């Protein structure tokens, strides 16, 4: 009797195998529910479409017979099904248990543990201090902030620090000793969070330097006043890098017990793809209003840090062309990036968002929602571009980003 095959999770990472001796499709869990990494051989890659919740193991056996010419394919079907399921890659009871346990573990954890120490940056305090001191100490030729006494925030990349250290340097050198006692409102891109939602956590952020202190009172205020716009103890915080990298640089600058308000900004996808401004969503409007009220009341003790990247171009990101930093297509991308930056610097939130909506953001800016959130919450902010960069994240794909400073007009 035929058995219905469960759905393959569509929120996984799929990419060509990077291992020459093992060609095929590499699959891994972008949400870190599972540590498994699978490489599906080329002959079986087409079989994955049968895991759609509508087709059966009999359908898959028939497909495998057509592919291999083998009549008895039951063992191969069972092996593929079991392997995908045990990895947590199917929408079945095993995945539900893995997911629920991961969510509960994060909710119960006393601190937000570092997810990228040892990969994106060193996992020992001594080595981290040495590496970050090199990044901050080298002469990258970045300009000074025009009016440092009025500095109210900075924007830095969230690419791996070794790929964008010049822009990180530009942003974090802009901060002054007077900012040491501020609470840093860290707006990060939520790469995997729900659209039109804002992820919060009360947990202190741990890095090799120690634990940064989360301002629980401000978190409580946002949760109580912003309602359904908030995802509280958002599991995405557990593995998201866009805030983690900023915490490490803040700790390097001011010490481990720096005070923070970490906020993950989900995409404004509905606005980008269907039109209208983000705040036409009642939940988004409510959150932006509450955040703006907080800024107006607490401006003397808040400093804003945005963890953002900009354009994502090339084959890794779905484009047909291979991208090379500062060459060919990326020259026009730079010009478009800088037009958006000019709007941001002028505090022109609507003009900036109109540019994001062009061609449904074909530049694929990974930072548009934190930027728009900031411009709406802090309308007095005016920006200065300190560094603009493009970086080949692989041989065929480029990410752009910048170091920026914001002062009060």
C-alpha positions, 0 to 999 in steps of 0.5 A: 500500500502506498505511503504519502511522503512528507514535505521537504522543508523549504526553509533549508539552505540548498546549494551545489556541493562544494566537494569535487569528489562528491557532486550533487546538492548540499542541504543544511538547516539555515535555522540551526535546528539540525547540525546535519549536512547532506549531499544528495547525489545527482541521480537522486536530486530530482527525487526531492520534488516528490517530498511535497506532501502530495505524492507517495513512495510508489510515485518515487519508486516509479521515478527511480525505476525510470532513472536507474532501470532497477525494478527493486527500489524500495530500499533506496526510497526507504534510505532517502526518506529515513536520511532526510527525516533523521536529519530534521529536513522533512515536515514530520514528527521528528522535525517537530520534536527537534524544533520544539526542543530547540525553541525550549532550549533557547527560551530556558537558556540564561544567556544568548550564547555566541553562535559564530565565535570560532568561525567568523571571529576568534573564540578566545578573548585574547585572540579576539582582542588581538584580531580586532585591535588589528582591524581597528588600528590599521590605516584604512583611510576612513574620514572623521565624523563631521560633527562627533559631538552630535553623534547618535548612531552608526551603521556597520556591516554584518558580513564576516569581520575579515571581509569588511573590516574597513567598514567596521573600523569606519563605524566603530571609530566614530564612537567616542568615550562619551558613548560608553555609558549609553544603551546601544539600540542594536537593530539587526537584519532578521534573515530568518524571522517573520516579515513585519515582526520584530524579534526581542530577547531579555537575555544577555549576549555572551561573546568571548569577551564576556556578557553584554547587559540587555536593558530588560526594562526597555525590552519589557516596554516594547513587549507590552506596548507593541503587542503582536508586532513583537516576537518575544524570546525570538529563537532567531536570536540564537543563531543570527549574526547581524547583532552578534558581530555588533556586540563583539565590536561594542565590547572591544570598544567599551568593555564586556558589560556594554548595555544593549537593546537588541532588536531583530527587524524582519523584512518588510516583504509585503511592502516591497512586493505588494506596494504601500509603506511598511507602516500600512501594517498596523503592527509595524506602525505600532512598533515604530510609534513605540520605538519613536516614543522611546527615542524621544523620551530617552534620547540622552541615554540611547545610541543606535547601532545598525548591523546591515549589509546592502546589495547581494548580487551574482549567482549565489543570490539568483542572478544569471551573471557572475559578479565581480566587486567594483567591476562590470555590473557592480559599477552600476550597483554602486551608483544605485547603492549610493543614491539610496545612501544619499536619501538615508543621509538626508533623513528621507525615509519615504524617498529611500523606501521608494528606491527599495521598492523599485523592481521589487528591490532587485538589489536585494538589500539585506538591511533595508528594514533596520534602516527604514525602522531607524529613519522612522524612529529617529527622524532627526538623524542625518547620515554621513558615509564613511566607507563604501565597499564591495566584497566577493563573498565567493568567485561569482557573488558580491555583497556591498556594505558601508560604515556610516555615522548618524548625527542629530540635525 
